[in-house]
Amino acid sequence: MSKPMKLFGTDGIRGAVNKIPMTPDIIQKVAMAASQNLIENTQIACSKQHRPTVVIGKDTRLSGYMLESALTSGFVSMGIDVMLLGPLPTPAVAMLTRTLRAHLGVMISASHNPFKDNGIKFFDAQGFKLSCEQEHHIEELTHKGNFSLAAAENFGKARRVDDALGRYNEFVKSSFPKGMRLDGLKIVVDCANGAAYKVAPQVLWELGADVIAIGNTPDGVNINLECGATHVESLQSAVIKHQANIGIALDGDADRLIVIDEKGQILDGDQIMALIAKFWLERGILKGSGIVATQMSNLGLERFLKGKGLQLFRSNVGDKHVLEMMQAKGCNVGGEQSGHIILSDYATTGDGLLAALQVLALMVAQNIPASEIGHTFEPVPQILHNIRTQNAVNLNDDRIRCVIDAASIRLENFGRLLVRQSGTEPLIRIMAQGDDANLLKDVIKNISCTISAMDKDC
């Protein structure tokens, strides 16, 4: 008997649309399984008087309509009421799940991936991503397919929430320091033709900024297309062209942030975490003895924090793991080099717009350019290399393990090495960082050759 297909990866379920697992029938079954899991955990009977409720948001992908319908059908068939939010950032879905007192939240998005991909991620009643154990249980229920469908009179109902965007707008603005404004700042914001194409320019304008929006004309297929947090060249050009004070790049579902200073230089997630940590430390609101980042974060960030008497706690890759460690260490700042920034005083997941407001608050408070506040540390050389594989390559194979161990020994006193399988794409990701760039290149070359050779042999 073949092993049941694994549905959940690093961040929910993701894949090419109309290919397993991102097909309407599978996603409908996932919704039915999530409903059964919800009913089991909440012990709420599905009746006309009192039904469990799910909120569903999405980004701007054309396939969002199909998946929204599949999810709605699955939930309603199990006696679950559905509130449809429309296009909104992932953190907005997390927030609204909590404030609308829903029992479950679902975001339809493949984040920074191209439009041909899509995905879903779940939030519990408190706005936190479901645990790995809960995801595994939903996966098991999906494969079993033995669902307790609602009687005809107990079907759930679906309705649209008209003020979802306004609710999130006000929530984000409430995180900005009282009495502070963005008057006099010219800001270019790249919305990646994604979920924040309306709300991001609106929030910045209402706070007083002169806003130039790009990547704000989604057509269903141009999400993340040469724009947004993973393609910042257009934003860099726009910042220089318009002589803006700062550029803000979000990704397709607006849960990550990359900043461009007035000179066109990039501030990645590590630099953003460093400046927020420094700002919050000075204001006396930084909690815990440091911040949380992942194994991917630069050694320069670790050294910078050490100089401030702070620690860098490293978690596994994925903002879910970052948040778990933040809770364990009592920290209120955490994130990833890729731009997922979690500020747990306000949010339960990465929020690019919310993090951007903290960067802007620092600029306003200190009245200095983004280039002076942004580059808080000198990063050590770091090389990220992806190997797209045709077959399932076992990283624990003795041949691969041997070359990785040898590389780790060479880097032991000079840097860090991480080799992992992507949780969202058929990639092996290699990250090497340290003070000797030539050593890093040699290490990555040896590992890449070994993995590529094994991929061909599979």
Backbone torsions as a table, in degrees:
resi	resn	phi	psi	omega
1	MET	NA	130.2	-179.4
2	SER	-70.9	150.1	-179.9
3	LYS	-72.4	135.4	179.4
4	PRO	-57.4	143.3	-178.2
5	MET	-64.3	136.4	175.8
6	LYS	-78.6	127.4	-177.2
7	LEU	-96.3	-48.8	-173.0
8	PHE	-87.1	135.9	175.7
9	GLY	-113.2	-147.1	-178.4
10	THR	-60.8	-37.1	-175.8
11	ASP	-138.5	75.9	179.0
12	GLY	78.4	-152.9	178.8
13	ILE	-106.1	132.8	-176.4
14	ARG	-149.1	148.1	176.3
15	GLY	172.5	-178.6	178.4
16	ALA	-68.5	136.1	-176.8
17	VAL	-68.1	141.3	-178.1
18	ASN	66.5	16.7	168.9
19	LYS	-124.9	146.4	-179.0
20	ILE	-56.0	131.2	7.7
21	PRO	-96.1	2.8	-174.1
22	MET	-88.4	56.4	174.7
23	THR	-112.3	153.6	-176.5
24	PRO	-57.2	-39.3	-177.1
25	ASP	-68.3	-39.7	179.2
26	ILE	-69.7	-42.7	-178.9
27	ILE	-65.9	-35.6	175.0
28	GLN	-61.6	-43.1	179.0
29	LYS	-65.8	-36.7	176.6
30	VAL	-61.6	-42.0	177.6
31	ALA	-62.5	-40.7	178.7
32	MET	-65.6	-40.3	177.8
33	ALA	-66.7	-40.7	177.4
34	ALA	-63.6	-35.9	177.1
35	SER	-63.6	-46.2	-179.5
36	GLN	-62.9	-41.7	177.2
37	ASN	-62.3	-40.6	179.6
38	LEU	-63.9	-46.4	-179.0
39	ILE	-63.6	-39.7	178.6
40	GLU	-63.2	-43.1	-174.8
41	ASN	-77.9	-36.0	-176.2
42	THR	-91.4	-17.4	-178.6
43	GLN	55.4	37.1	176.8
44	ILE	-98.4	123.8	177.5
45	ALA	-74.8	136.6	178.7
46	CYS	-82.2	104.1	-180.0
47	SER	-137.9	171.6	178.7
48	LYS	-62.5	-32.8	-174.1
49	GLN	-76.3	-35.9	-172.2
50	HIS	-151.3	104.8	-179.8
51	ARG	-114.1	148.1	168.6
52	PRO	-61.8	152.2	-176.0
53	THR	-126.6	140.6	177.4
54	VAL	-123.3	138.2	171.8
55	VAL	-105.2	141.1	-179.2
56	ILE	-127.9	123.5	173.3
57	GLY	-118.2	170.9	-178.5
58	LYS	-155.6	165.3	171.0
59	ASP	-94.4	-156.0	-169.2
60	THR	-101.3	12.3	-179.7
61	ARG	-65.8	143.2	178.5
62	LEU	-56.6	-36.5	-178.0
63	SER	-71.6	-9.3	179.7
64	GLY	-60.6	-34.6	178.9
65	TYR	-61.7	-45.2	-178.2
66	MET	-64.1	-47.3	-176.6
67	LEU	-71.1	-34.3	175.8
68	GLU	-61.0	-42.6	179.3
69	SER	-66.8	-41.1	179.9
70	ALA	-64.0	-44.3	178.4
71	LEU	-63.6	-47.0	-179.2
72	THR	-58.5	-45.0	179.4
73	SER	-59.4	-44.6	-179.9
74	GLY	-64.0	-44.7	-179.3
75	PHE	-66.4	-47.5	-177.0
76	VAL	-62.0	-37.5	-179.6
77	SER	-65.3	-20.3	179.6
78	MET	-97.5	5.2	178.9
79	GLY	86.4	21.7	-178.7
80	ILE	-102.5	132.5	173.9
81	ASP	-78.4	146.2	-177.0
82	VAL	-124.4	133.6	172.2
83	MET	-113.2	118.3	-176.3
84	LEU	-94.1	122.5	-174.8
85	LEU	-94.4	-21.1	-174.6
86	GLY	78.7	-165.9	-178.4
87	PRO	-68.1	116.5	179.5
88	LEU	-151.8	153.4	176.3
89	PRO	-59.9	152.2	176.0
90	THR	-52.8	-47.0	-179.6
91	PRO	-63.1	-25.5	176.7
92	ALA	-67.2	-39.4	177.6
93	VAL	-63.8	-42.5	178.0
94	ALA	-60.7	-45.2	-179.6
95	MET	-65.0	-45.1	-176.7
96	LEU	-71.1	-29.3	174.1
97	THR	-57.3	-41.6	-178.5
98	ARG	-74.7	-49.4	-172.3
99	THR	-75.2	-24.1	176.1
100	LEU	-88.3	2.7	179.6
101	ARG	56.4	38.5	174.4
102	ALA	-78.9	163.6	-179.1
103	HIS	-94.2	-17.8	-177.5
104	LEU	-156.8	145.3	175.0
105	GLY	-122.6	144.8	178.3
106	VAL	-132.0	130.2	173.6
107	MET	-112.4	128.0	177.4
108	ILE	-97.4	106.2	-177.8
109	SER	-170.0	148.8	169.6
110	ALA	-110.7	25.9	173.0
111	SER	55.7	-115.8	-174.8
112	HIS	-88.7	-1.8	-178.7
113	ASN	-69.1	161.7	177.3
114	PRO	-67.3	167.8	-171.7
115	PHE	-63.0	-23.5	-178.8
116	LYS	-68.9	-16.8	175.9
117	ASP	-98.0	157.3	168.8
118	ASN	-154.1	173.4	-177.7
119	GLY	-164.3	173.7	174.1
120	ILE	-136.3	143.6	172.8
121	LYS	-134.7	148.0	-173.7
122	PHE	-110.2	147.4	174.2
123	PHE	-125.2	143.2	176.9
124	ASP	-81.9	-176.2	-173.6
125	ALA	-62.6	-22.4	179.4
126	GLN	-94.0	3.4	178.0
127	GLY	86.9	10.3	177.7
128	PHE	-94.6	146.4	176.0
129	LYS	-62.7	144.9	-178.7
130	LEU	-60.9	147.7	178.8
131	SER	-69.5	163.3	177.6
132	CYS	-60.8	-34.2	179.5
133	GLU	-65.6	-42.3	178.6
134	GLN	-66.7	-41.2	177.3
135	GLU	-61.4	-41.4	179.6
136	HIS	-62.8	-39.4	179.5
137	HIS	-66.2	-42.2	177.0
138	ILE	-61.7	-40.3	177.3
139	GLU	-60.5	-44.5	178.8
140	GLU	-62.4	-44.5	-180.0
141	LEU	-64.2	-37.0	178.3
142	THR	-61.6	-45.0	-178.3
143	HIS	-69.3	-34.9	178.7
144	LYS	-68.3	-43.2	175.2
145	GLY	69.8	14.8	-179.1
146	ASN	-98.1	80.9	-171.5
147	PHE	-95.2	146.4	177.1
148	SER	-90.0	83.6	-176.0
149	LEU	-66.8	147.7	-178.5
150	ALA	-72.9	149.9	171.5
151	ALA	-66.5	156.5	-173.9
152	ALA	-53.8	-38.6	-177.7
153	GLU	-76.7	-8.9	-177.5
154	ASN	-111.5	14.9	176.7
155	PHE	-57.4	149.2	174.9
156	GLY	-75.8	169.9	178.3
157	LYS	-119.9	151.7	177.7
158	ALA	-120.4	137.1	177.3
159	ARG	-146.9	156.9	179.1
160	ARG	-92.6	143.1	177.0
161	VAL	-97.9	109.2	-171.8
162	ASP	-74.5	-27.3	-174.2
163	ASP	-106.1	22.2	-177.2
164	ALA	-60.2	-46.1	-178.2
165	LEU	-62.4	-43.0	-179.9
166	GLY	-63.6	-37.5	178.4
167	ARG	-63.0	-45.1	-179.4
168	TYR	-68.3	-39.5	177.2
169	ASN	-53.1	-51.2	-178.1
170	GLU	-66.7	-36.5	177.9
171	PHE	-61.3	-47.7	-178.4
172	VAL	-64.1	-44.9	180.0
173	LYS	-62.0	-30.1	-179.6
174	SER	-67.1	-16.2	178.1
175	SER	-81.3	-15.1	-179.0
176	PHE	-76.8	137.3	-177.1
177	PRO	-52.5	135.6	-178.2
178	LYS	-59.5	137.4	177.6
179	GLY	82.7	-7.6	-178.6
180	MET	-93.4	145.0	-179.3
181	ARG	-133.4	165.8	178.3
182	LEU	-105.2	15.5	179.7
183	ASP	-55.6	134.7	178.0
184	GLY	91.6	-9.7	178.6
185	LEU	-95.3	132.6	173.3
186	LYS	-100.8	120.6	-173.8
187	ILE	-123.5	129.5	170.3
188	VAL	-99.3	126.2	179.3
189	VAL	-119.7	125.8	178.6
190	ASP	-102.5	111.8	-174.0
191	CYS	-90.9	4.9	176.4
192	ALA	60.4	20.0	-174.0
193	ASN	51.0	37.1	-173.4
194	GLY	-120.4	-152.7	-167.9
195	ALA	-64.4	-23.2	-177.1
196	ALA	-100.3	18.3	-172.9
197	TYR	-63.2	-25.3	176.0
198	LYS	-95.4	-50.0	-166.8
199	VAL	-72.9	-35.5	-176.5
200	ALA	-64.6	-52.2	177.4
201	PRO	-61.2	-35.8	-178.3
202	GLN	-64.4	-46.3	-179.8
203	VAL	-61.3	-46.5	-177.8
204	LEU	-65.0	-40.5	179.2
205	TRP	-66.1	-43.1	-178.9
206	GLU	-65.6	-23.7	176.8
207	LEU	-86.6	1.7	171.3
208	GLY	109.6	-3.7	-175.3
209	ALA	-76.4	156.3	167.9
210	ASP	-87.6	109.9	-168.9
211	VAL	-107.4	130.6	171.4
212	ILE	-116.3	112.8	-176.7
213	ALA	-99.4	133.3	171.6
214	ILE	-127.8	164.7	-177.1
215	GLY	59.6	36.4	-176.3
216	ASN	-121.9	26.3	178.4
217	THR	-128.2	67.5	-177.2
218	PRO	-66.3	142.4	176.0
219	ASP	-126.8	12.0	179.0
220	GLY	96.4	-21.7	-178.1
221	VAL	-125.2	-7.0	-176.4
222	ASN	-100.9	12.0	177.9
223	ILE	-61.6	130.4	-179.8
224	ASN	63.9	7.0	-176.1
225	LEU	-78.1	102.4	-179.8
226	GLU	52.8	37.3	178.7
227	CYS	-156.6	171.8	176.6
228	GLY	82.5	-170.3	-171.1
229	ALA	-65.2	-19.9	179.7
230	THR	-98.7	-5.1	177.7
231	HIS	-142.3	83.0	-169.3
232	VAL	-92.0	4.0	-176.1
233	GLU	-60.2	-41.5	179.6
234	SER	-64.5	-38.5	178.9
235	LEU	-67.5	-42.0	177.9
236	GLN	-58.2	-44.8	180.0
237	SER	-64.2	-40.6	-178.3
238	ALA	-67.2	-37.8	179.1
239	VAL	-62.9	-44.9	179.0
240	ILE	-67.5	-45.5	-177.6
241	LYS	-59.9	-44.2	-175.5
242	HIS	-92.2	3.1	-178.1
243	GLN	50.0	48.2	-178.5
244	ALA	-79.1	158.9	177.9
245	ASN	-77.5	-26.5	-175.7
246	ILE	-166.8	154.6	174.0
247	GLY	-122.1	139.9	-178.7
248	ILE	-121.7	122.2	179.0
249	ALA	-114.2	124.8	174.8
250	LEU	-107.3	166.6	174.5
251	ASP	-103.0	-172.5	-171.9
252	GLY	-56.1	-34.5	178.4
253	ASP	-111.5	9.7	170.9
254	ALA	61.8	28.7	175.6
255	ASP	-100.8	3.7	174.4
256	ARG	-133.0	159.5	-173.4
257	LEU	-138.0	133.0	166.4
258	ILE	-125.3	137.6	-177.0
259	VAL	-110.9	142.4	173.9
260	ILE	-116.1	124.3	179.4
261	ASP	-79.0	178.6	-172.8
262	GLU	-68.1	-12.5	177.5
263	LYS	-95.7	0.2	-179.7
264	GLY	88.8	8.4	-179.2
265	GLN	-84.8	148.8	-175.0
266	ILE	-90.8	134.7	169.8
267	LEU	-112.9	111.0	-179.2
268	ASP	-85.9	-173.7	-176.5
269	GLY	-59.8	-35.4	179.2
270	ASP	-63.9	-45.9	179.8
271	GLN	-65.6	-37.9	179.8
272	ILE	-66.0	-43.3	177.3
273	MET	-62.3	-39.2	-179.6
274	ALA	-63.1	-45.6	-176.9
275	LEU	-71.8	-34.6	176.7
276	ILE	-67.8	-41.5	178.5
277	ALA	-61.0	-43.2	179.4
278	LYS	-64.6	-44.8	-179.8
279	PHE	-62.3	-46.5	-178.7
280	TRP	-71.1	-31.9	175.9
281	LEU	-63.7	-44.1	179.5
282	GLU	-65.1	-32.3	179.0
283	ARG	-84.6	-6.1	178.9
284	GLY	75.9	22.8	-178.3
285	ILE	-115.7	4.1	176.3
286	LEU	-76.0	126.7	-177.5
287	LYS	-102.3	154.0	-177.9
288	GLY	78.7	-174.6	-177.8
289	SER	-101.8	18.0	178.9
290	GLY	171.0	-150.4	178.1
291	ILE	-131.1	168.7	179.1
292	VAL	-113.0	133.2	172.8
293	ALA	-137.9	-174.3	-177.2
294	THR	-106.2	-179.4	178.3
295	GLN	-63.3	-16.3	-177.5
296	MET	-82.9	-17.6	-173.4
297	SER	-67.5	150.1	-171.7
298	ASN	-72.0	145.0	176.9
299	LEU	-60.0	-29.0	178.7
300	GLY	-60.8	-36.1	176.8
301	LEU	-64.9	-43.5	179.5
302	GLU	-61.5	-42.4	-179.7
303	ARG	-68.5	-38.1	177.6
304	PHE	-61.1	-47.5	-179.3
305	LEU	-63.8	-39.5	178.9
306	LYS	-59.6	-37.8	177.8
307	GLY	-66.3	-20.4	177.3
308	LYS	-96.0	4.9	-178.2
309	GLY	77.5	21.1	-177.8
310	LEU	-114.4	159.3	178.7
311	GLN	-105.6	153.5	170.1
312	LEU	-110.7	111.3	176.3
313	PHE	-90.4	127.1	-176.5
314	ARG	-104.5	127.9	177.8
315	SER	-109.6	175.5	170.7
316	ASN	-66.5	161.8	179.5
317	VAL	-66.5	139.8	-178.5
318	GLY	119.3	129.4	-175.2
319	ASP	-66.2	-21.7	174.6
320	LYS	-62.4	-42.8	-179.7
321	HIS	-71.5	-34.6	175.8
322	VAL	-59.5	-47.9	-178.3
323	LEU	-63.3	-40.7	179.0
324	GLU	-59.0	-42.6	179.8
325	MET	-72.4	-34.4	175.4
326	MET	-58.5	-43.4	179.3
327	GLN	-66.0	-40.2	-178.6
328	ALA	-67.7	-35.4	-176.7
329	LYS	-96.3	-4.9	179.9
330	GLY	73.2	26.6	-178.7
331	CYS	-93.1	151.3	176.5
332	ASN	-115.9	7.1	173.6
333	VAL	-130.7	130.7	178.0
334	GLY	-162.5	168.9	178.4
335	GLY	165.8	-165.6	-177.3
336	GLU	-129.0	154.4	178.3
337	GLN	-57.6	-30.1	-178.9
338	SER	-69.3	-11.4	175.7
339	GLY	115.0	-0.9	171.7
340	HIS	-71.5	114.5	179.9
341	ILE	-119.3	121.2	179.2
342	ILE	-107.0	120.3	175.8
343	LEU	-114.2	93.4	-166.5
344	SER	-72.2	-9.8	171.7
345	ASP	-65.6	-22.6	-176.2
346	TYR	-119.0	-37.6	-169.0
347	ALA	-132.7	161.4	-179.3
348	THR	-105.8	2.4	178.9
349	THR	-152.0	175.5	178.3
350	GLY	-61.8	138.5	-178.6
351	ASP	-141.4	104.8	-176.1
352	GLY	-65.0	-40.1	-178.0
353	LEU	-70.2	-42.2	179.5
354	LEU	-62.8	-43.2	178.3
355	ALA	-65.1	-37.5	178.9
356	ALA	-60.7	-38.2	-179.8
357	LEU	-65.3	-31.7	176.9
358	GLN	-69.9	-37.4	175.6
359	VAL	-64.1	-43.7	179.5
360	LEU	-66.4	-36.9	178.0
361	ALA	-61.9	-38.3	177.8
362	LEU	-66.6	-41.3	177.4
363	MET	-59.9	-44.4	-178.5
364	VAL	-68.5	-43.8	-176.5
365	ALA	-62.9	-38.6	-175.8
366	GLN	-100.2	-8.6	176.3
367	ASN	52.6	47.5	177.3
368	ILE	-134.2	157.7	-176.1
369	PRO	-64.9	158.7	179.1
370	ALA	-60.5	-33.6	-179.3
371	SER	-65.3	-25.8	-179.0
372	GLU	-87.5	-31.2	180.0
373	ILE	-90.2	-21.7	-167.4
374	GLY	-81.8	-39.3	-174.2
375	HIS	-93.6	79.6	-171.8
376	THR	-82.2	-18.0	178.6
377	PHE	-147.5	161.0	177.9
378	GLU	-94.7	111.7	-178.7
379	PRO	-69.4	145.5	173.9
380	VAL	-78.6	157.7	177.2
381	PRO	-52.8	134.7	-178.2
382	GLN	-142.9	129.9	-179.3
383	ILE	-118.6	126.7	175.0
384	LEU	-110.6	126.1	-177.6
385	HIS	-133.4	128.3	179.2
386	ASN	-109.1	137.8	175.8
387	ILE	-116.3	114.2	177.6
388	ARG	-81.4	121.6	-175.2
389	THR	-104.0	148.0	176.5
390	GLN	-91.1	-22.1	-176.5
391	ASN	-129.2	170.0	177.5
392	ALA	-77.3	110.8	-179.6
393	VAL	-99.0	126.9	-179.2
394	ASN	-87.1	110.6	-178.7
395	LEU	-71.0	-11.7	177.5
396	ASN	-92.5	1.6	175.1
397	ASP	-58.9	142.3	-174.5
398	ASP	-57.6	-37.3	-178.7
399	ARG	-65.5	-41.2	179.0
400	ILE	-74.0	-42.2	-178.5
401	ARG	-59.1	-38.7	-178.1
402	CYS	-63.9	-45.5	-178.0
403	VAL	-71.5	-33.5	176.9
404	ILE	-67.3	-44.0	179.4
405	ASP	-62.0	-41.2	179.1
406	ALA	-64.0	-40.9	178.5
407	ALA	-65.1	-39.7	-180.0
408	SER	-62.6	-38.6	178.7
409	ILE	-65.6	-41.7	179.8
410	ARG	-63.7	-32.7	-176.7
411	LEU	-93.2	-3.8	-167.9
412	GLU	-49.9	-45.3	-177.0
413	ASN	-100.1	4.2	-173.0
414	PHE	-126.8	-9.4	-176.4
415	GLY	179.2	-156.7	-176.2
416	ARG	-137.6	152.8	179.0
417	LEU	-137.0	138.2	175.7
418	LEU	-141.0	126.1	175.8
419	VAL	-125.0	121.9	-176.5
420	ARG	-148.8	158.8	172.9
421	GLN	-85.2	137.8	176.1
422	SER	-65.4	141.8	177.2
423	GLY	-87.9	-3.3	-175.6
424	THR	-126.9	-14.4	-177.1
425	GLU	-142.8	160.0	178.3
426	PRO	-77.0	66.5	-176.4
427	LEU	-129.2	147.1	164.0
428	ILE	-102.8	123.4	-178.2
429	ARG	-102.8	129.6	177.8
430	ILE	-118.1	129.3	175.4
431	MET	-126.3	125.7	174.4
432	ALA	-130.5	136.8	178.7
433	GLN	-144.8	149.9	-179.8
434	GLY	168.9	-177.6	-174.6
435	ASP	-80.6	-18.1	-177.3
436	ASP	-108.7	101.6	-176.4
437	ALA	-64.1	-37.2	-179.7
438	ASN	-65.6	-37.8	177.1
439	LEU	-63.7	-40.8	179.8
440	LEU	-61.3	-44.6	-179.4
441	LYS	-61.8	-41.0	-179.2
442	ASP	-66.5	-42.2	179.0
443	VAL	-61.2	-47.0	-178.4
444	ILE	-66.2	-38.0	179.1
445	LYS	-60.7	-44.4	-179.0
446	ASN	-63.8	-43.6	-178.9
447	ILE	-68.1	-43.4	-178.2
448	SER	-61.4	-43.9	-179.1
449	CYS	-62.2	-41.4	-179.5
450	THR	-65.2	-45.5	-178.6
451	ILE	-66.8	-42.7	-179.1
452	SER	-63.7	-40.2	178.7
453	ALA	-64.2	-40.0	178.8
454	MET	-69.2	-35.0	178.2
455	ASP	-61.5	-39.6	179.4
456	LYS	-69.5	-31.0	-178.6
457	ASP	-78.2	-18.4	-174.8
458	CYS	-66.0	NA	NA
